[in-house]
């Protein structure tokens, strides 16, 4: 990060005081780096709070999730969802033989 990136929020706060900045996870991490700079310059560090977030699941999507026995939290790792669906679609003979050596 260049100095202009780290100084911008400090200068903005000095020119246009902000009670609180509402940001996402990346912005919160970014603002954590600003406090030492603000302290060095003798200006108040911007305060930041996490923004509110929500997931809206439409009824037809909820039906698909129910049919696949999935919850919204399962998508934190989308590759796990893919793997779970792929494993479930394998014929039983293949899924139980995965621990044995295949004969070609």
Backbone torsions as a table, in degrees:
resi	resn	phi	psi	omega
1	UNK	NA	136.4	176.8
2	UNK	-81.9	163.8	-179.0
3	UNK	-61.2	-32.1	-178.8
4	UNK	-66.1	-32.4	179.5
5	UNK	-67.7	-42.7	-178.8
6	UNK	-78.2	-29.5	-178.5
7	UNK	-80.8	-26.4	-174.6
8	UNK	-52.9	-52.7	-178.9
9	UNK	-65.0	-30.4	179.2
10	UNK	-69.2	-45.8	179.3
11	UNK	-66.5	-41.8	178.1
12	UNK	-57.5	-44.1	-178.8
13	UNK	-66.0	-34.9	178.9
14	UNK	-69.1	-37.2	-178.5
15	UNK	-82.5	-47.2	-178.6
16	UNK	-123.3	89.9	-177.1
17	UNK	-56.6	137.0	179.8
18	UNK	-121.5	132.1	178.6
19	UNK	-65.3	-50.8	-179.5
20	UNK	-154.5	140.9	175.5
21	UNK	-100.1	131.8	178.8
22	UNK	-103.7	121.6	-175.2
23	UNK	-142.2	170.7	177.6
24	UNK	-87.9	-178.7	-176.5
25	UNK	-56.8	-42.3	-179.0
26	UNK	-67.4	-39.1	179.6
27	UNK	-67.7	-37.4	177.9
28	UNK	-62.8	-42.8	178.0
29	UNK	-63.9	-40.1	178.7
30	UNK	-63.2	-45.2	-178.4
31	UNK	-68.0	-24.0	177.6
32	UNK	-62.7	-27.5	-179.9
33	UNK	-80.5	-13.9	-174.2
34	UNK	-84.2	-28.9	-175.7
35	UNK	-52.8	-46.4	179.4
36	UNK	-62.5	-34.7	179.8
37	UNK	-68.5	-44.5	178.7
38	UNK	-61.3	-41.6	180.0
39	UNK	-63.0	-43.3	179.4
40	UNK	-62.3	-39.0	-179.9
41	UNK	-82.7	-6.2	178.6
42	UNK	72.8	27.4	176.8
43	UNK	-116.7	153.6	-179.8
44	UNK	-64.6	139.0	176.2
45	UNK	-73.9	141.9	177.3
46	UNK	-62.6	135.5	174.7
47	UNK	-87.6	145.4	-177.5
48	UNK	-138.0	142.5	176.5
49	UNK	-130.2	152.1	178.6
50	UNK	-67.1	142.2	177.7
51	UNK	-78.7	155.5	177.3
52	UNK	-72.5	142.1	176.4
53	UNK	-142.0	155.7	-180.0
54	UNK	-154.6	159.5	173.8
55	UNK	-117.1	128.7	177.3
56	UNK	-104.5	122.2	-178.5
57	UNK	-111.2	117.5	-179.7
58	UNK	-70.6	151.9	-176.8
59	UNK	-54.2	-41.6	-178.6
60	UNK	-69.0	-30.2	176.3
61	UNK	-71.8	-38.9	178.3
62	UNK	-61.2	-38.1	177.7
63	UNK	-63.9	-41.3	178.4
64	UNK	-64.5	-44.4	178.5
65	UNK	-59.9	-43.6	178.7
66	UNK	-62.0	-43.3	-178.9
67	UNK	-62.8	-36.2	-179.3
68	UNK	-91.2	3.3	-179.0
69	UNK	55.7	47.5	179.4
70	UNK	-117.3	151.4	174.3
71	UNK	-118.7	156.4	179.2
72	UNK	-53.6	-34.7	-179.6
73	UNK	-64.2	-24.1	-179.5
74	UNK	-63.4	-19.7	-176.4
75	UNK	-87.4	5.1	174.2
76	UNK	-61.7	-32.0	173.2
77	UNK	-122.1	91.1	-174.1
78	UNK	-61.5	-26.9	179.4
79	UNK	-68.6	-31.1	177.1
80	UNK	-65.6	-38.8	178.2
81	UNK	-62.6	-46.6	178.4
82	UNK	-58.5	-46.2	-178.3
83	UNK	-63.8	-41.7	-179.2
84	UNK	-63.4	-43.8	179.5
85	UNK	-66.3	-40.5	178.4
86	UNK	-63.2	-44.7	179.0
87	UNK	-62.1	-40.5	-178.5
88	UNK	-67.3	-25.7	-178.2
89	UNK	-88.3	-7.9	178.4
90	UNK	-70.2	143.4	173.0
91	UNK	-60.3	145.9	-176.0
92	UNK	-55.4	-38.6	-179.3
93	UNK	-59.5	-39.4	179.6
94	UNK	-74.8	-39.9	-176.6
95	UNK	-69.9	-30.8	179.1
96	UNK	-84.1	-19.0	-179.8
97	UNK	-90.8	2.8	-177.2
98	UNK	-65.6	-21.7	179.4
99	UNK	-87.1	-13.6	177.5
100	UNK	-96.4	161.4	178.2
101	UNK	-75.1	137.8	177.7
102	UNK	-77.2	145.0	176.2
103	UNK	-106.2	121.5	-179.3
104	UNK	-107.6	NA	NA
